[in-house]
Amino acid sequence: MDLPTIQSWLLAWAFTAPRVLVTFALLPVLTEPVLPSTLRNGIILILSMFVLPLTHEQFLNIKPDTLSMLSIMVKEGCWAYCWAIP
């Protein structure tokens, strides 16, 4: 595998993990008193690997420049905030 391919997979994984993290933050069964933080983070990264092929498909059409990555991060932050509001 060449470097741009590895970079695209890692970038997709970096944007997939926060989506799974929001799920863990909202479900009371998966919060801190039940699962220790190290175990919870490991489960989050493993579960995000299952969603990774779908996210990677979406990232193939996006050029990795600063403005597009910043706009994606802001969009994901807004979605996470909207989901966290009860």
N, C-alpha and C positions, 0 to 999 in steps of 0.2 A: 504494500500500500504506500502511496506517495503522501507527502506532507499535507497538501490541500484536502485530501480525502479524510485523513485523520483529524485535521482541524475542523472540518465540517461536522463530523460525528461528535467531537467533543463540544463544539459550540451548540449543537442541538441538545446534547445531554445537559449542558449548563442552563438552557432555557426550559428543559422538561422537568428538572428536579423541583423548582419552585411551584409548579402546578400540582405536583403530588404533595408537596409540603403544606399547601393550603388545605388539602383534604385532611391531612393529619391534624392540622390546627383546629379544624372545625368539628371533628368527631370527638366527643368527650372520652370515648373508650381508648383513643390513641394519644392522649395527652400525657404530660409529664408524670403525674402520680402513678399511672399504670405502666408505662414503658419508660425505662431510663433513656436519657437523651442520646447516648451512643448507639443503643439498639434501634431507637426510632430513626436516627439519621441513616443507619445502615439499611433499614427496611425501605426508607424513602429512596435511596439511591438504587436499590435493587428493583423496586417497583417502577421507577422511572426508566429503567433499561427495557422494560416490557413495552412502554409507550414510545420509546426512542425511535423505532423505524417510522412511525407515523410523523413524528416531529421532524425527523431528518428529511423526509420527503417534502415537507413544507419549506425547509431551509435551503433546499437545492436551488430555488428560484430567487433567493435573496442574496444580494451582494454584501459581503461583510465589511461595510464601511461604517464609520462612526455614527453618522446620523441615523441610519436604519437600525443599528443595534440599540442606540439610545431610545429610539421611538418604540421598539419592541419591548425594552425593559420598562418604559413608562406605561405601555399598554398592559403588560402583565401585572405591574404594580397596581394599576387601577382596577383590574379584574380581581386581584386578590383582596383589595380593600372593599370592593363591592360585595364579594362573597362573605367577607368577615362581618359585615354589618348585620345585626340580628333583625 
